[in-house]
Amino acid sequence: MNENTYKLIAAALLCTTIAAGALALNYNYQLSALEEDYQIVLSELEDFTAQVDIMIDYGNGTVQWYNDTRIQTGASVLDATVLACGAEYQTSDFGSFVTSVNSLEQDSTHFWMWSTYDDGWEVGMVGADQYNIYDGDIIGWTYTSF
């Protein structure tokens, strides 16, 4: 190869390096803009939603947590549980009762019972659809026997 070929290859490499650097700067700028937009949307979202923690106790020593579950402000225990765990439920004149959480269904000897945590667990005294939860609430579901 002659000297002109080396100069041409060097010029091509220089151009591709400059182009790659420009693209990297552009992508970095776009990423920064998207992160800023995300923070704005997140702060607006916090005005209309609440974060709750949901504990699922399967009754066999297995406990699963769904921390920082974001729900609509004023949603019920049932709404949050369906959203986080895909719970199934039945509705009657007395309210809605959860029949299955994460595909574990109630049977003739076991059922799902919900409770709230505030300096200790307190059993829910109304149907899961009748108790509204708020930001910071801790909800528990326990698979228990009759």
C-alpha positions as CSV (number, residue, x, y, z in Angstrom):
1,M,0.0,0.0,0.0
2,N,1.2,3.5,-0.7
3,E,1.1,6.6,1.4
4,N,-2.2,7.9,-0.1
5,T,-4.0,4.7,0.9
6,Y,-2.9,5.1,4.5
7,K,-4.0,8.7,4.5
8,L,-7.4,7.7,3.1
9,I,-7.8,5.0,5.7
10,A,-6.8,7.4,8.5
11,A,-9.2,10.0,7.2
12,A,-12.1,7.4,7.1
13,L,-11.3,6.2,10.6
14,L,-11.2,9.8,11.8
15,C,-14.6,10.6,10.2
16,T,-16.2,7.5,11.7
17,T,-14.8,8.3,15.1
18,I,-16.1,11.9,14.9
19,A,-19.5,10.6,13.8
20,A,-19.7,8.0,16.6
21,G,-18.8,10.6,19.1
22,A,-21.5,12.9,17.8
23,L,-24.1,10.1,18.0
24,A,-23.0,9.2,21.5
25,L,-23.4,12.9,22.6
26,N,-26.8,13.0,21.0
27,Y,-28.0,9.8,22.7
28,N,-26.7,11.0,26.0
29,Y,-28.6,14.3,25.6
30,Q,-31.8,12.4,24.7
31,L,-31.3,10.1,27.8
32,S,-30.9,13.1,30.1
33,A,-34.1,14.7,28.6
34,L,-36.0,11.5,29.1
35,E,-34.8,11.1,32.7
36,E,-35.9,14.6,33.4
37,D,-39.3,14.0,31.8
38,Y,-39.6,10.8,33.9
39,Q,-39.0,12.6,37.1
40,I,-41.7,15.2,36.2
41,V,-44.2,12.5,35.4
42,L,-43.3,10.6,38.6
43,S,-43.9,13.6,40.8
44,E,-47.2,14.3,39.1
45,L,-48.1,10.6,39.5
46,E,-47.5,10.8,43.2
47,D,-50.3,13.3,43.5
48,F,-52.9,10.8,42.3
49,T,-51.5,7.5,43.6
50,A,-50.4,5.9,46.8
51,Q,-47.7,3.3,47.5
52,V,-48.6,0.4,49.8
53,D,-46.9,-2.8,50.9
54,I,-48.8,-6.1,50.5
55,M,-47.7,-9.2,52.4
56,I,-49.0,-12.7,51.3
57,D,-48.6,-15.4,53.9
58,Y,-49.3,-18.8,52.3
59,G,-49.8,-20.5,55.7
60,N,-46.9,-22.9,55.1
61,G,-44.0,-20.6,56.2
62,T,-43.8,-18.9,52.8
63,V,-44.3,-15.2,52.8
64,Q,-44.1,-13.0,49.8
65,W,-44.0,-9.2,49.8
66,Y,-45.2,-6.7,47.1
67,N,-43.5,-3.6,48.4
68,D,-44.1,-0.1,47.0
69,T,-47.2,-1.2,45.0
70,R,-48.5,1.9,43.4
71,I,-52.3,2.2,43.4
72,Q,-54.9,4.9,42.8
73,T,-55.5,7.1,45.8
74,G,-58.5,5.8,47.7
75,A,-58.4,2.3,46.2
76,S,-59.6,-0.6,48.3
77,V,-57.7,-3.5,49.7
78,L,-59.3,-5.7,47.0
79,D,-58.2,-3.3,44.2
80,A,-54.6,-3.3,45.4
81,T,-54.5,-7.1,45.8
82,V,-56.0,-7.8,42.4
83,L,-53.4,-5.4,40.9
84,A,-50.4,-6.8,42.8
85,C,-51.2,-10.5,42.9
86,G,-53.9,-11.2,40.4
87,A,-56.3,-12.3,43.1
88,E,-59.7,-13.7,42.3
89,Y,-62.8,-13.0,44.3
90,Q,-66.5,-13.5,44.7
91,T,-69.0,-10.8,45.4
92,S,-72.1,-11.3,47.7
93,D,-74.5,-9.1,49.7
94,F,-71.9,-8.9,52.4
95,G,-69.1,-7.6,50.1
96,S,-66.3,-9.2,48.1
97,F,-64.3,-12.1,49.4
98,V,-61.0,-13.1,48.0
99,T,-61.0,-16.8,46.9
100,S,-57.6,-17.1,45.3
101,V,-54.2,-15.3,45.6
102,N,-51.4,-16.1,43.2
103,S,-53.5,-19.2,42.1
104,L,-53.7,-20.6,45.6
105,E,-57.5,-21.1,46.1
106,Q,-59.5,-21.5,49.2
107,D,-60.9,-24.9,50.0
108,S,-63.2,-26.5,52.5
109,T,-60.7,-26.0,55.3
110,H,-58.8,-22.8,54.4
111,F,-59.6,-19.3,53.4
112,W,-57.9,-16.0,52.7
113,M,-58.1,-13.4,55.5
114,W,-56.8,-9.8,55.2
115,S,-55.4,-7.5,57.9
116,T,-53.6,-4.2,58.2
117,Y,-50.4,-3.4,60.1
118,D,-50.1,-0.5,62.5
119,D,-48.0,-1.5,65.6
120,G,-49.2,-5.0,65.0
121,W,-51.5,-6.9,62.7
122,E,-55.3,-6.2,63.0
123,V,-57.8,-8.3,61.2
124,G,-60.0,-6.5,58.6
125,M,-63.5,-6.1,60.0
126,V,-65.2,-5.4,56.6
127,G,-65.0,-6.9,53.1
128,A,-61.7,-6.2,51.2
129,D,-63.7,-4.1,48.8
130,Q,-65.0,-1.8,51.5
131,Y,-61.7,-0.7,53.1
132,N,-59.9,2.1,51.4
133,I,-56.1,2.2,51.8
134,Y,-53.8,5.1,51.7
135,D,-50.1,5.9,51.1
136,G,-47.9,4.0,53.3
137,D,-50.4,1.4,54.4
138,I,-49.3,-2.2,55.0
139,I,-51.8,-4.9,54.0
140,G,-51.5,-8.6,54.8
141,W,-53.2,-11.6,53.4
142,T,-53.0,-14.9,55.3
143,Y,-54.1,-18.3,54.0
144,T,-55.6,-19.8,57.2
145,S,-57.8,-22.6,58.4
146,F,-61.3,-22.3,59.8
